[in-house]
Amino acid sequence: MAGNNEQHGRPTNLTPWIIGAVVAIALIWIFTAIVRAPSSDDIAVDTLQSPNIAETDTAAVPPPATAPGDVAAFVTFARRNADEAGLEHEYMSEGIARLAAALRTVAERNDVADEDFQKQLDMLQGYGGAIRRNPRAVDRADTVNRAFMLAAGMMEALQQRSYPNTAGPVARVRSAATAIAPDRPLLEQMPDAENFFRRAGLALQTMTEPAR
């Protein structure tokens, strides 16, 4: 009977097994969390591959807080649709006037507002004034085309002299300017005009952003 008591009466000690199981589960959970956590390289790649709002939807880009006043005012204007701005000729003349003011500010900021650049600014403002004074002129599209091409050339000059890293945005301004056909009714080309202003606003915004 003493032998039976030794075999059946002694309780089995399960505590070490339970502790071991808990520790094993904890180690597995920690290892899994470490393996699945994104590395800093992964985060950098995701950031580079994320869509650029400025390129995909220029209307959604707010004017930078650090931009000069005339540039910020033009960027704000460029985000508006022509339908929101009133009459067609008012939208065009205001846009050209604001663009000229922004170009003047950027040129003066970089000390490149020489006599030739000033003459081009006066010519650009003259195009805007002509559109405002002659809202029914049949050659409005031709005037807008001339104004846009002139502004694109001025931006190219600024880019080449002071902003070598903005060649892409400025090239898109030139492309948008060429989209305006001189011999088509301007009213039919308002989306192209809006695109030009937005592209110009993006390029000027890029020029005036602080260096990173």
Order of alpha helices (4+ residues) and beta strands (2+ residues): alpha-alpha-alpha-alpha-alpha-alpha-alpha-alpha-alpha-alpha
